[in-house]
């Protein structure tokens, strides 16, 4: 496995491959995303590549991309589009501002199904978070994927919000070196 880190819009040269990996990773269960979401992901890439703190890691097997991770610095004030309101509702305004704003936000982590279990996802996650400011990294993921939740726990991430486990809720996870880890409420 060869992981390459990109911190600028050179990532855009790989857009067709990234879109393909995204579709293979997220159109299957448990995500079951519509293929149009892969197109929307590709359309967001140019904007995302210009975000402060942007970093991307691409995993290669030969010349083929087998996975990727994309991250950036979360802005202040905290964003209100996409699924951000679910994160702030779970943490509250003060913790959201203190724990997430200015931290490294992992926006996407996608790996081809054929590469699952090979360490690609762990390598990508580490690549985009190891230099997070003050160790502060976080992500938002759906609780309906028990496989994803178990993966993040194995990597040392801790769940900071706890939506209904049988629902389609999303959870905020704090990275292994996030200073607020000990303050995160744990389930009963």
C-alpha positions in Angstrom: 0.0 0.0 0.0 1.3 3.4 -1.0 -0.4 6.4 0.7 0.2 9.9 -0.8 -0.7 13.1 1.0 -2.0 16.1 -0.9 -2.7 19.5 0.6 -3.9 21.4 -2.4 -6.0 21.1 -5.5 -3.7 18.5 -7.1 -6.3 16.2 -5.8 -8.6 17.3 -8.6 -6.6 15.4 -11.2 -7.9 12.2 -9.5 -11.6 13.2 -9.4 -12.9 10.4 -11.7 -11.2 7.7 -9.6 -12.3 9.3 -6.3 -15.9 9.4 -7.6 -15.6 5.7 -8.5 -14.2 4.7 -5.1 -16.9 6.8 -3.4 -19.7 5.1 -5.4 -18.3 1.6 -4.7 -17.9 2.3 -1.0 -21.2 4.1 -0.3 -23.8 2.8 -2.8 -23.7 -0.7 -1.1 -25.2 -1.6 2.3 -25.2 -0.3 4.9 -25.0 3.1 3.4 -27.2 2.5 0.3 -26.5 5.9 -1.1 -28.0 7.0 -4.4 -25.3 7.2 -7.2 -26.2 10.9 -7.5 -24.4 11.3 -4.1 -21.1 10.2 -5.7 -21.7 12.9 -8.4 -22.4 15.5 -5.7 -19.2 14.5 -3.8 -17.2 15.0 -7.0 -18.8 18.4 -7.6 -17.8 19.5 -4.0 -14.2 18.6 -4.4 -13.0 21.9 -6.0 -14.6 23.9 -3.1 -13.3 21.5 -0.5 -9.8 21.6 -1.8 -9.7 25.4 -1.1 -10.8 25.0 2.6 -8.3 26.1 5.3 -6.3 23.2 6.5 -7.3 21.0 3.5 -5.5 17.6 3.4 -6.2 14.5 1.5 -4.6 11.1 1.5 -4.9 8.7 -1.4 -4.1 4.9 -1.2 -2.6 3.4 -4.3 -2.2 -0.2 -5.4 0.1 0.3 -8.3 -1.5 3.1 -10.3 -5.1 2.4 -9.0 -6.6 4.3 -6.1 -8.1 1.9 -3.6 -9.2 4.5 -1.0 -9.0 8.1 0.1 -9.6 10.3 3.1 -10.3 14.0 3.0 -10.1 16.5 5.9 -9.8 20.2 6.7 -10.0 22.6 9.6 -13.5 23.2 10.9 -14.5 26.8 10.6 -15.7 29.2 13.3 -18.5 29.9 13.6 -19.5 26.3 13.2 -21.1 25.5 9.8 -24.9 25.1 9.6 -25.2 23.2 6.3 -25.1 19.5 5.5 -25.2 17.4 8.8 -23.5 20.0 10.9 -26.6 20.9 12.9 -26.9 17.3 14.1 -23.4 17.5 15.5 -24.0 20.8 17.3 -27.4 19.6 18.6 -25.7 16.6 20.2 -22.9 18.5 21.8 -24.4 21.9 22.5 -23.2 25.2 21.3 -20.3 25.6 23.8 -18.8 22.2 23.3 -19.2 22.4 19.6 -17.2 25.6 19.5 -14.6 24.4 21.9 -14.1 20.9 20.7 -14.8 21.1 16.9 -14.1 24.6 15.6 -10.4 24.9 14.6 -10.0 21.1 14.8 -9.2 18.7 11.9 -12.4 17.4 10.5 -12.4 14.1 8.6 -15.1 14.7 6.0 -14.7 11.5 3.9 -13.0 8.1 4.3 -13.8 5.7 1.5 -12.1 2.4 0.7 -13.0 -0.1 -2.1 -14.7 -3.2 -0.7 -11.9 -5.3 -2.2 -9.4 -3.5 0.1 -11.4 -3.9 3.3 -9.4 -5.5 6.1 -6.1 -4.7 4.6 -5.2 -1.6 6.7 -5.9 0.9 4.0 -8.6 2.7 6.0 -6.4 2.9 9.1 -3.5 4.2 7.1 -5.6 6.9 5.4 -7.2 8.0 8.7 -3.8 8.3 10.4 -2.4 10.2 7.4 -5.0 13.0 7.5 -5.1 13.3 11.3 -1.6 12.8 12.6 -0.7 16.5 12.4 -4.1 17.7 13.6 -3.6 21.0 15.6 -3.2 20.1 19.3 -4.3 16.5 18.5 -7.8 17.8 17.9 -9.5 15.7 15.2 -13.1 14.7 14.8 -15.6 13.2 12.4 -19.3 12.6 12.0 -20.6 9.2 11.0 -23.9 7.3 10.9 -24.5 4.9 13.8 -26.3 2.5 11.5 -23.0 1.1 10.2 -21.8 -1.1 13.1 -18.7 -2.0 11.0 -17.7 1.7 10.7 -18.3 2.4 14.3 -16.3 -0.7 15.3 -13.5 0.4 13.0 -13.2 3.9 14.5 -13.2 2.4 18.0 -10.4 0.1 17.1 -8.4 3.1 15.9 -8.9 4.8 19.3 -11.7 7.2 18.4 -14.3 7.9 21.1 -18.0 8.5 20.5 -19.0 11.9 21.9 -22.7 12.0 21.0 -25.2 9.2 21.3 -28.2 9.2 19.0 -30.8 6.4 19.0 -28.8 3.3 18.1 -31.6 1.8 15.9 -32.2 5.1 14.1 -30.4 6.7 11.2 -28.7 9.2 13.5 -25.2 10.4 13.3 -22.5 10.5 16.0 -19.6 12.8 16.6 -16.4 10.9 17.2 -13.3 12.5 18.7 -9.8 11.4 17.6 -7.3 9.4 19.7 -5.4 12.6 20.8 -8.3 15.0 21.1 -8.0 16.7 24.5 -11.7 16.6 25.2 -11.9 12.8 25.0 -12.2 12.5 28.8 -15.1 15.0 28.8 -17.2 13.2 26.3 -20.4 11.7 27.8 -20.4 7.9 27.6 -23.5 5.8 27.2 -25.1 4.2 30.3 
